C-alpha cells in the first residue's frame, strides 16, 4: 500500500523498515479486528520477522478465536515456489534473499513459536486443500 518511500527488507534492518512494518502490522491488526467483529473470517499473510517476533500483533493475539499459524514448507520448496512465481526478476531476487534469511532465523525460532502456541504446518508436500484441511483439524 506504500507508493512512495517503500523500504524493502535487506541484510540490514533500517529504522525506516522497522517503522514501515510496525505501521503495516498495526493497520492489519485494526482491519482484522474490524472485519472479525462484523462476522468475517480474516487471514493475515505475513512473514516471520525475528527482529520483532511479530509482537506488533500482540493486541490481535489477545482476541478469542485467533490462531497463530506458520506455514513452513522446506526451504527448498519455498525457493522453488518463489522461482515459479517470480522468474527471478528484481522482486524474485529480493524474495529469495528473504527466504534464506527467514529460514536461517527459523532454525532456532520454531521451537519458541511452538511454545508460544503457534501451529506449525509443514506444507512441503501438501496441496492448498490439504493444508486447509490440516489447519482446520488443528484449530477445532
Buried (B, 14 or more C-beta within 10 A) or exposed (E): EEEEEEBEBEEEBEEEBBEBBEEBBBEBBEEBBEEBEEEEEBEEEEEBBBEBBBEBBEBBBEEEEBEBBBBBBEBEBBBEBBEEEBEEEEEBEBBBBBBEBBBEBBEEBBEEBEEEEBBBBBBEEBEEEEBEEBBEEEEE
